[in-house]
Amino acid sequence: MDSFRSKIIPVTTILLIIVAIWYVGAVWMNAPFQRDMDSRNNVTPGTMEFIGKTLSQPKPTLPAPHQVAQNFFENTFARKITSNRSLVYHAWVTLSSTLLGFAFGTALGIAIAVGIVHVTTLDRSLMPWIIASQTIPILAIAPMVIVVLAAVGITGLIPKALISTYLSFFPVAVGMVKGLRSPELMHLDLMHTYNASRSQTFWKLRVPASVPFLFASMKVAVAASLVGAIVGELPTGAVAGIGAKLLAGAYYSQTIDIWSALVAGSVVAALLVALVGLAGRLVDRAMGGRPA
């Protein structure tokens, strides 16, 4: 119970502080427009009435938390999943490309890490290019990927998944390189004493040692994969997905819809990270690890 309180109380406190700052920011940013509206209508509201108006505008500059919460609830629970206004529908479209890109990125990152650890030439030649690749903005790469693949007849899910792959392979590759190199020299010498082959050393020592590093990096990778899927929806003119929802909200100045879509993306990311963490704990327990 004490451990539970030590986790819940700090998180709740920070959340309440963020909500309070959010409300203050909403009043401050929406006030100029409300003053202009009141002056045009020759209305002089009191302080509390004025604050209430700033927090209930249909198209506010910064929506209030309760406006976002209401919109999120309506578009998540009060609509059919098949409706194009349902956030569940849009989240599922984005999630499909996210999971495919995450699978591609994880496989690619592991393959690169294995090559770097076992081939010195790859370590010296490939690793710098991998790091440099992450300095290129994804917003610059996404349209090029979409156009090039569309020219060869590849559209739909694959281009968005490849953009997710581009963002997700890097943390997996770096984490796996660190994990595969984590066994101590004493353990490597022991395997050498047992006359173990490189394959046996890899599977019986390096891979088990790299599992914690792998799942830690996969948490970062799955969140990055979601970002890649959302960004990949922007230049495609997609009509479904969280990215498409954001684009439509920006086009029609529906700021509440934009923030609601952002919350939906955050919820999906939190669930994905939690699932990866749960998988990591299950694998660790299956390998004989003890809970901390």
N, C-alpha and C positions, 0 to 999 in steps of 0.2 A: 504494500500500500504506500509506503514511504517513497519507494522508487517510482511508483505511478504518479504520486503528487509532484515529485521533483521534476518529472518530465512535462506534466500537464500544466502546472501553474506558470512556469516561465513562458511556455508557448502561448498560453491564453493571454498572459499579460502583454506580450509583444503584439499579439493580434489586436487586442483592444486599443493599444496605442496607435497602431497603424490605421484602424478604423476611425479613431478620433481625428488623426491628422488628415485622413481622407475627407471627412466631413468638413473640416475647416478649409481645406483646399477647394472643395466643391463650392462652398459659399463664396470664397474669394474670387474664384475664376468665373463663376456664373453671375456675380454681382453686376459687372458693367452692362451686360445685355439686359438684365432685369431693370436696372436704373433707366436705361434707354426706353424700354417698354413702358415703364411707369410714367416717364415724362411725356411720352406720346399720348398716353391715355389720361393725362392730368390726374394721376393718382399719387397720393402720398401715404404709403403704408407705414405702419409702425415697425419697430425693429424686428420683433418676432415674426410678424406677417411677412416682412421682406425676406427674412432668412428662410421661411417656409416656401416662399415662391422660388427662391434660388435652388431649393432642393427638390422641386417638383416640375422643372421645365421639361417639355417633351423632347427637345433636342439640346441638352445642356452641353457646355464645353467640357465639363467634367461631371459625369453622372455621380449621384450620391450612392453610397453602398446599398441602401434599401432599394433603389431603382434597379441596380444591377441584379440584386438578389431576386427581386420580383420577376424580372425578365428571364433570368436563368431558370427559375422554378417553372414559369409558364412554358418556356420552350423546351424544357426537359421532361416534365412530368404531366403537363396538361395538354400535350399534343401527341398525335400518333407518331410512332417511330418512323413510319414511311413518309411523313410530311416533310417537304423541303424546308420548312421552318423549324423543324425539330433539331435541337442541338445534338441529340443522340444519333440521329441520322448523319449529320455532318461529321461528328466525332468518329463514327464508324468508318466513313469514307477515308478520313485522314489516317485512322488507325491501321487500315489495311495496308496502305503504302508504307506506314511507319514500321510495321512488323516485318514486312518483306525487306525493306532497306536495312533494318536492324540485323536480320538474319544474314544478308549479304555482307554487311559491314563487319559483323562478328567473325564470320568465316574468313573474310579477307584479312582482317587484323591478326587473327591467329596464324594464318599461313605466312604472312609477312614476318611476324615475330619469330616463328620457328626458323625461317630462312635466315633472319638476322643473327639469331643466337648461334646457329651452326655453320654459317658461312661468313668468314671474316670480311670478304669482299663486299657482301651485301650490307654488312654493318657500316662499312666506311663509305659506300657509294649510295645506298638506298635511303638510309636513315635521314641524312640531311635533306633529301628531296621530299620525304614524307613530312618533315617538319615545315619545310617551305610551302608545301601545298596548302597548309592550314592558314597561311597568311593571306590567301586570295579570298576576297569577300564572296560568300555564297550567293549573294544577290547578283554578282557579275557572272557567276558560272551557270546558275540555273537557266537563264534564257538560252545560253549557248547549247546546253545539254538538250533542252526541249527542242530547239530548232534542228540540231544535227540529227537527233533520233527521229524526229518527224519526217525529215528528208528521206530516211531509209524505211519509212513506214512503221516505225515503232512509236505508238502513242498510248495514252491511258495510264495504267498503273506503273509500268516499268520505268518511265522517265522520272517520276516522282520518287520511286524506290531507289534509283541510282543516286539521286541528289541526297537522299537520306544516308545512303551508303557512304558517300563522300564525307559526311560529317561524323559518322559513327565508327568508321574503321580506325581512325587515329587514336582515340583513347584506348581501344582494345589492343591495338598494336603496341603502344607504349607500355600499357599495363602488363601485357603478356611478356614482353621483353624483360621487364623488371622481375616478373614472377619466375620466368624460366632461368634467370640468373641469380635467383635468391638463395638456392642451396649453398650452404657453407662449404668451404674448401675441405674441411674435415669429412663431410659427407661424400663429397666427390672422390676423395682419396679412398674412402671406405669402399665405394662401388668399384674403384679401380683395383683395390686389394682383392675383391671378390671376382675379379676378372670379368666384370660386366661389360657387355658391348655398349656402343653409343645408343643403340635402340633401347636396351634395357635401362640404361641410366636415364634416358629421356622419359620413358613411360613410368618407371618405378620411383624416380626421384624428382625430376624437373617438373613433370606435369602435376603431381600432387602438391608440390610446393607452390605452384603458380595459381592454383584454384582460387585462393582468397583474392589475389591480385586481379584475376580475370573477372570475378563477379563485381568487385569494386569498380573496375573500369567499365563494365557493362552497364552499371547504373548511370554513369555519365553518358555512355554511348546511346542508350535508349532514349534519354531526354534529348540529346542532340539529333537523333534520328527523327523525333517528332518535329523538331524545329525545321529540319530539312524537308519533311513532307509538307509542312505548312507553306514554307517558302516556295516549294516546287509547284504548289497550286496557284501561285500568283501570276506567273507569266503564261500559264496555259489557258487562261480564260475559263477555268473550271467553274461549274455551276453548283458543285457540292464539295463539302469539306470545310474545315475550320478556316483555311486560308481564303477560300471563296466567300465565306461568311464575313470575314474581315474586310475583304475587298468590296463586297456589296454594301456593307455598312459605311465604309469610307466614301463610296460613290454617292450614296443617298444621305450622307451626314447623319446616319443613325448611330450616334455615339454610344447609346445604351446597348445596342446590339453588338457593337464592337467590343465593349468591355465584357459583355456576357460571353461572347465567343472566346475572349482571352481567358476568362475563368474556366470555361469548358476545357480549353487546351491545358490549363494548369492542373485541372482535376485528372485528365487523361495521363499527363506526365507523372503526377504523383502516384497514380495507380500502377503505371508501368514500372516505375522505380521500386515501388513496394513489392510487386510480383518478382522482379529480379532479385531483390533482397531476400524474399522468402525462398526462392529457388536456391540461392546461395547457402542459406541456413540448412535447407534440406540436404543439399549435397555435402556440406561440411559434416552434418550429423551422420550421413551414410558412410562417410570416410572415417568415422570414429572420433570426430572432434567433440570437444566438451563445450557446453554453453558457457558464455562468459558470466 
